[in-house]
Amino acid sequence: MSFARWAMVCVPGVLLLGFLAGRSVAAGEDNLWYQALAKPAITPPGWLFPVAWTTLYILLGLALAMILNARGARGRGLAIWLFAAQFVANLIWTPLFFGAHKIDAALVDIIVMVVLGVVTTILFGRIRIQAAWLFVPYLVWISFAGVLTWRIGQMNPTAETLVPRAATSQVIG
């Protein structure tokens, strides 16, 4: 399969999974619990999050397509496995933070995402340097999200009890 074919599968696949995770619970300004939280001054406006995540998921899909297209490359299997592991951690964050209101667990999840993301980036770089560079904006963003999560946790020690947990999915069936 050529890179273009891999990209036509990976980019929509990553976007779809990211969208479904993001819509699994009310998130951002649509979430009453999140609205009730004290947030640090560095919190971006709500409209930026879907724009950033869409862009990042496209970059991740392209990076994965490059690695999948590198048949026979040393370390390819491990790189793909680590990509999948960090991506699963990514998909877990929204329901953990916005749905379960578990700020500490969401912070641990982001730390796992960063660690796995850095290792994935290194392994991708050994196979295709361009794939590693496509991961850099993601690493910057999730590191920033980790700082936001940590500060929100500090500023809201009783956050779990602010508003009842979300019980329904935002995915229209």
N, C-alpha and C positions, 0 to 999 in steps of 0.2 A: 504494500500500500504506500502511496506517495505521501509526502508531507501534507499536501493540500487535502488529500482524502482524510488523513488523520485529523487535521485541523477541523474539517467539516463535521467530524464526530465529536472530537474533544471539546471544542469551544461551546457548542450548544449543550453538550452533556454537562459540563462544569457549570454553565449558566443555569441550566434547568435545576440541577441539584442545589445550587446556591439559592435560587429563587424559592424552591420548595422549603428549604430550611428556614429562609427568611420569612416565609408566609406561614410556617407551622404554628406560630403564635403571633399575637399582635406585637409589633415591634416599633421602636422609635416613638414618634409623637402620637401614634395610634394606641400606645400602651399607657393606660391610666397610672400604673405603678411607676413607669419611667417618668411620666410627667410630674409625679409627686416627689421624685428624688431631687435632692440638692446636687447640682452638677458643677464641676470645676469651670472656671472662666475659659479654659482652652477647648471646651466642648464645641465641635463644629456645628453649624446649622443643620437641622434635620434633613434638608434636601440633599446635602452632600453625601450622606451615607449610601443611598442607592446608586448614585452616580459613581462613587468610588468603588463600591463592590462590583458593579457591572464591569467597569474598566479592569479591575483586578482579576475577576473571573475570566475575562477574555484573555488577559496576559497569561494566566495559569493554564488555560486550555491550549494556548499556542505553545507554551513551554513543554507541556506534556506531549503534545503532538510531535515536537522536535525529538524528544527522547524516544517515543514509540517508533518513530521513523528511523532511528539509529540502530537498525538491526545488527546484531553481532558485536555491538559496543560492550567493552568490559565494564561491568558494574551496572548495566542497564536494568536488570531485574530488581536489584536492591533499590535503585533510584526510583523506579516505578512503585515499588512497595512503600517506600518512605513518602512519596508523593501522596499515595492513597491514605496512609496513616495520618499525615498532617491535614489532609483534606477532610477526613472523618472528624478530626478534632475541630476543624473549622466549622463544620456543619452542626456540631453539637452545641457550639457557643450560644447561638440565638435562643434556642429553647431553654437552655440552662439559665441564661441571664434574664431574658424577658419573660419566659414562661414560668420557670420554677423560682425565680427571684433569688437565685443562689450566687451572690456576687463573689464570694470566696472561691467557690467551685469554678465559676466562670474565669476567674483570674488564674487558677491553676491550669485550666484548659488553655488559656492564651499562652501561658508559659510553655506548655507542651507544644502548642502550635509554633511558637518562635523557635524552640530548640529543634523540633523536627523540620521546620522550614529552613533553618540555617544548614542543617545536615543535607537536606534535599538539594538546596542551592549548590552546595559544594560538590555533591555527586553529579548533579546536572552539569556543572561547569567542567567536570572531567570528561563529559561525553560531548556536550555542545555548549560552548561558552555563551552563545546567544540565549539559550534556555535559562542559564543561570541569571543573566542580566534581566530577563523578563520577570524573575522572581524577586528582584530587589525592591520594587515599589510595594509589593505585598508584604515583605519583611518590615519595611518602614511603617506601613499602615498598621499591621498587627502589633508592632511594638508600641506605636502611639495608642492603639486601642487598649493595650495592656496598661499603660499609664492611666488612661481614662478610667478603666475598670477599677484599678487600685485606688485612685482618688475618690471615685464614687463610693467605694466600700468604706474608705476612711470618713467621708462626709456623711454617711448614712448608716451608722452602726445598727439601727433597728429596721433596715430596709425590707427584710422579709415580711414584716408585719404591716407595712404601709397600706397595701391594697391586696385583696385576695388573689391567689394565683390564677393565671389564665387557664381556662378549661377547654377551650375550643380552638380548632385550627382555623387559620385564615385562608386556607386553600379551598377554593370553590370546586366542588365535585360534580 
